[in-house]
Amino acid sequence: MILNYTNVCNVRCHFCAFYRTGTESDAYTMTREQVLERISLFYDRYGIRQLLIQGGA
């Protein structure tokens, strides 16, 4: 599982279409509870054995 806990980033890499500055309507940052809930969901549903955490800078 790859967990993108946020899409807010201030680096602005030219190749990235994923990031948001934080003011857009689709910008998000998950709470700790949301992160744990998402991991639990994927573990229960798919039995994940590896977790990669990725987010903005």
C-alpha positions as CSV (number, residue, x, y, z in Angstrom):
1,M,0.0,0.0,0.0
2,I,1.2,3.5,-0.8
3,L,-0.3,6.0,1.6
4,N,-0.4,9.6,0.4
5,Y,-1.3,11.4,3.7
6,T,-1.3,14.8,2.0
7,N,-1.1,16.4,-1.4
8,V,0.0,19.8,0.0
9,C,3.6,20.5,-1.0
10,N,5.7,23.7,-1.3
11,V,8.5,22.3,-3.5
12,R,6.7,22.7,-6.8
13,C,8.7,20.2,-8.9
14,H,8.1,20.7,-12.6
15,F,7.3,17.1,-13.2
16,C,4.6,16.7,-10.5
17,A,0.9,17.1,-11.3
18,F,0.0,15.7,-7.9
19,Y,0.8,18.5,-5.4
20,R,-1.4,21.3,-4.3
21,T,-0.4,24.6,-2.5
22,G,-3.0,24.1,0.2
23,T,-5.6,26.6,-1.1
24,E,-7.3,24.5,-3.7
25,S,-10.6,22.8,-3.0
26,D,-9.0,19.3,-3.5
27,A,-6.0,19.9,-1.2
28,Y,-5.9,17.5,1.8
29,T,-3.9,16.5,4.8
30,M,-5.1,13.4,6.7
31,T,-5.3,13.4,10.4
32,R,-3.6,10.7,12.4
33,E,-6.9,9.0,12.9
34,Q,-7.7,9.1,9.2
35,V,-4.2,7.6,8.4
36,L,-4.8,4.7,10.9
37,E,-8.3,4.1,9.7
38,R,-7.1,3.9,6.1
39,I,-4.2,1.5,7.0
40,S,-6.6,-0.7,9.0
41,L,-9.1,-0.8,6.1
42,F,-6.5,-2.0,3.6
43,Y,-5.0,-4.4,6.1
44,D,-8.5,-5.9,6.9
45,R,-9.5,-6.0,3.2
46,Y,-6.3,-7.0,1.5
47,G,-4.0,-8.2,4.2
48,I,-1.3,-5.7,3.3
49,R,2.2,-6.6,4.4
50,Q,4.0,-3.5,3.3
51,L,3.3,0.2,3.8
52,L,4.9,3.0,1.9
53,I,4.2,6.5,3.3
54,Q,4.5,9.5,0.9
55,G,3.6,13.1,1.2
56,G,4.4,16.7,0.4
57,A,7.3,18.7,1.7
